Amino acid sequence: MVSAFIFGLHACAAIYAFITRKRAGGVSEGLLAVAFLGIIFAVGWTISTVCTNLLFTPEFFIKWYYRQTDSLFLRTLRKELNRDTISLLLLTFGELGFYYFFLSGKEQELQELPTEEKKS
């Protein structure tokens, strides 16, 4: 369920990127933005999976999964939290930082362009 939620967030981000870039530069800009998100997602997920596989060994998850507990929360967490989910979470947090810095720089450039054109 956590993985499906993360994939849904990425789908919403792709739709948002398409709509905002389409308004700015047309359909081709929107498609390029979606392609860029897809490439970042694919490469980032590969890198985060490698990092997760290095940090969390299968023995760690076996010990954690089969340990006795009476907590309903921990039992539910065990079903949802695996290496793929951890790598997707790591990817999502990394993408949030990347897109924040990448897109905030673009917004500043877009805001500065009209003022420079007015001065000329």
C-alpha positions in Angstrom: 0.0 0.0 0.0 2.9 2.4 0.8 4.5 1.6 -2.6 1.2 2.3 -4.4 0.9 5.6 -2.6 4.4 6.6 -3.7 3.7 5.6 -7.3 0.5 7.7 -7.1 2.5 10.7 -5.9 4.9 10.3 -8.8 1.9 10.1 -11.2 0.5 13.3 -9.8 3.9 15.0 -10.0 4.1 13.9 -13.7 0.6 15.3 -14.4 1.5 18.6 -12.6 4.8 18.9 -14.5 3.0 18.3 -17.8 0.3 20.9 -17.1 2.7 23.6 -15.9 5.2 23.1 -18.6 2.5 22.9 -21.3 1.2 26.3 -20.2 4.7 27.8 -20.4 5.9 26.3 -23.7 3.4 24.0 -25.3 2.9 20.3 -25.5 6.5 19.5 -26.4 7.7 21.2 -23.2 5.1 19.2 -21.2 6.2 15.9 -22.7 9.9 16.8 -22.1 9.1 17.5 -18.4 7.4 14.1 -18.0 10.3 12.4 -19.8 12.7 14.1 -17.4 10.7 13.0 -14.4 10.6 9.4 -15.8 14.4 9.4 -16.3 15.1 10.8 -12.8 12.7 8.2 -11.3 14.2 5.3 -13.1 17.8 6.2 -12.4 17.1 7.3 -8.8 15.2 4.1 -8.0 18.1 2.0 -9.3 20.6 4.0 -7.2 18.4 3.9 -4.1 17.9 0.1 -4.5 21.6 -0.4 -4.6 22.1 1.7 -1.5 19.3 -0.1 0.3 20.6 -3.5 -0.6 24.0 -2.6 0.8 22.5 -1.2 4.0 19.8 -3.8 4.7 20.8 -7.4 4.3 18.2 -10.1 3.8 19.2 -11.6 7.2 18.3 -8.3 8.9 14.8 -8.5 7.4 14.4 -12.2 8.2 15.3 -11.6 11.9 13.0 -8.5 12.0 10.1 -10.2 10.3 10.0 -13.4 12.3 10.6 -11.8 15.7 7.6 -12.3 18.0 5.5 -9.2 18.8 2.0 -8.5 20.2 1.8 -5.1 18.6 -0.7 -4.7 15.7 1.2 -1.7 14.4 4.5 -3.6 14.1 2.7 -6.5 12.4 1.2 -4.2 9.9 4.5 -2.4 9.4 6.2 -5.7 8.7 3.8 -6.3 5.9 4.3 -2.9 4.3 8.0 -2.2 4.9 10.4 -4.1 2.8 13.6 -3.2 0.9 11.7 -2.0 -2.2 9.5 0.3 -0.1 12.5 1.7 1.8 14.3 2.4 -1.5 11.1 4.1 -2.9 10.9 6.2 0.3 14.6 7.1 0.0 14.1 8.0 -3.7 11.1 10.2 -2.9 12.9 12.2 -0.2 15.9 12.6 -2.6 13.6 13.7 -5.4 11.9 16.2 -3.1 15.2 17.9 -2.4 16.3 17.8 -6.0 13.1 19.2 -7.4 12.9 21.9 -4.8 16.3 23.2 -5.7 15.9 22.6 -9.4 12.5 24.2 -9.8 13.1 27.0 -7.3 16.0 28.1 -9.5 13.8 28.0 -12.6 11.1 30.1 -10.9 13.7 32.8 -10.0 15.0 32.8 -13.6 11.5 33.1 -14.9 10.7 36.0 -12.6 13.9 37.8 -13.5 13.4 37.6 -17.3 10.4 40.0 -17.6 12.2 42.6 -15.4 15.3 42.5 -17.6 13.2 42.8 -20.8 11.5 45.8 -19.4 14.8 47.5 -18.7 16.0 47.0 -22.2 
